Amino acid sequence: MIIELNNLINKSLRITRDLPMGEGRRPLEDVAYAEPVAIDFYLTSKGEKFRLTGSFKANLKCNCSRCLSIFDNEVSEEIDLVFVPRDVMAVKEEVELDKNDLNVAAYIDSIDLRQVIDEQVILALPMKLICSDDCSGDLVGDSDSKEVGDEIDERLVVLKDIKERLLKKNESQ
Ligand SMILES: [Zn+2]
């Protein structure tokens, strides 16, 4: 779902719906959307600066990284994101990576809500997906249980990398 921003400058928009994420879409290799994502978003604008707030709930199918079984997982998140035009963002690029920067994104003309949800799901999930605390790690059955996902978006790989670096940074403090 692409929100074109040109007509929304200095306006606001409420977006409440169950958003189908599309067949085979995966925010991460081991994570798939089980059903449409319930979103309740509010988009406001001050000139060319947009702010997206609200919440969403995503039901996910995850592959346990220990036993490879598929388990259900729910991600419910509040969001508060700021979108600035790409040329404004470019000025900030030299600034050191900061956790707050994950809440600011650049846009060109539009915001892709599915991409926003992908990113928020990645940030919300733990680094290691384990089906339960007492997962034995015994492989359940066979390779059938491991779903082979579509190639994941390169941008999301970058985001995952940023997250790993942030976690390491936080641990070392
Ligand atoms: Zn497991």
Residues whose N, C-alpha, C, O or C-beta is under 5 A from the ligand:
A	BS01	ZN	C64 R66 C67 L68 I130 C131 S132 C135
